[in-house]
Amino acid sequence: MSGATPAANSLYSDVIRDRWRHPRHRGDLPGANAMAEDVNPLCGDRVRMMLAIAPEGRISEARFVGDSCAICTASADVVADLVSGRTRTEAAALEVSDVLAVLQAEIRPTRMRCATLPLSVLAQALDGKPKS
Amino acid sequence: MRLDELTRRDFPILERVVNGHPLIYLDSGASSQKPRAVLEAMNRYYERSHANVHRSIHTLGEEATELYEVARDAVQRFLGAPSREEVVFTRGTTDGLGLIAETIGRTLGKGDEIVVTELEHHSNLIPWQLVAKDRGAVLKAVPVRDDGTLDLAALDRLLTARTRVVAFAHVSNVLGTITPAKEIIGKARAVNALTVVDGAQAAPHMRLDMSALGCDFYVLSAHKMLGPTGIGVMYGRRAVLDRLEPGRGGSEMIKEVWIDHAQWNDLPWRFEPGTPPIAEAVGLTAAIEYLEKLGMDRVAEHERALTRQTMEGLSRIPGVTVYGPPVGVDRGAVVSFAIEGLHPHDVAALLDAEGIAVRAGHHCAMPLMRRLGVVGTTRATFSVFNSPDEVSRLLTTVAGLRSAL
């Protein structure tokens, strides 16, 4: 079999598939001055977010590493995308709906934690406290 | 006739269509489906005989008590336990292991040692961590070798005069490894340690004989062996139960009570505080009778064939890794695998889209995942109702997944 199965097409949007195969922001960020790491207790997935924040509070670059599923990886990649160039305050105001809008996918309740983990790690990186 | 041909129609849930496909349920290791006989027995009990057990002096109370205690006899028979007083009902395996850890824990002192293994389910690890922390005891683990078996030479080194407990799984819920229980029990005995066996994955799939095994404790869950959720069994060897103080207090487990002390009830009720899961006990009886009618040796043979078919089929698919003991080594009805480039959760979601239910993740065995160097695996587990055709469907679907995402 080659290419995506109909099942995969209904489960994962093109955005998720693309960012899972080719994430733009995956890898270490040697110059990071803010970072956090957390796990999804349901599956053991782990994501680390690294931010390079300029003195005036603007995020110049964001990268992530982790061992995670397609939804979580794509979500982390989108989060890194969205925060780049924004101020700490703007980044902290990011909502799950912002990420889901980019992912263009119907995330089922059992996988929602996969989508939200990177955002929660971002919040921890920004203020050292988990986002509720 | 194959076992699945014989049993399939007894499981109403197998008529379900999931995501446009007939359900293929390969997650019995997490919780099995229930035959109609179990559901009907529980319904009948609630519709005709329900009351509280043991102290109700009326007809329904007597019927309920009788049905509850009949379940104990069924379990005694199923386990090959020497006496019914050794069969204690719990809420499940986790509850049973917690009860044992708390109860034995009270007898432990600073520097006493508890030995577990690297392949334990968290349910047989965390209670011992809590006990070790509480009592100042030392927790050690027998390592797992690359082929998924336990390093028994290491066990020999870990056992000392201070070893008080050796707790281990009879069958690994991740790798399917059947541990050499008798040998481990013999070694533990030699240093006078108590033995606790987690039988959650073994009880549904093989003939058990407590007398021959010789362990001090054996625990299981009804819901993994065609029975209902909410009830489990703690078998405890009488000589050990007799000298242990009850782990938990409440009604039922006492004979006489004063404000400042109490006299404990006889076995097994000493370890069963509160109103027990009565309907669930009735369901467990029906599940045991169902398995007995099939014959546990036949059950084991059927599941062995499915497991072998799965392992051989998966091994032939490029990019698929199968974990645990190789084909040819007997294992429980468990096959964990990985597909290169795909995360286990995505594998499970893609299989679900084809109506195939498997489990994915760390399977509550994070130390073992760390040992394997993975965050999780995808796991197929089998029961009496699964067919070779279902395994073929799994294999075909897995073969097409690598390019699916």
Interface residues (C-beta under 8 A of the other chain):
Chain A: M1 S2 G3 A4 T5 A7 A8 S10 L11 Y12 R17 W20 R21 L42 C43 G44 D45 R46 D67 S68 C69 A70 I71 T73 R111 C114
Chain B: N19 H343 P344 H345 D346 A349 L350 A353 E354 A360 G361 H362 M366 M369 V375 G376 A399 G400 L401 S403 A404 L405
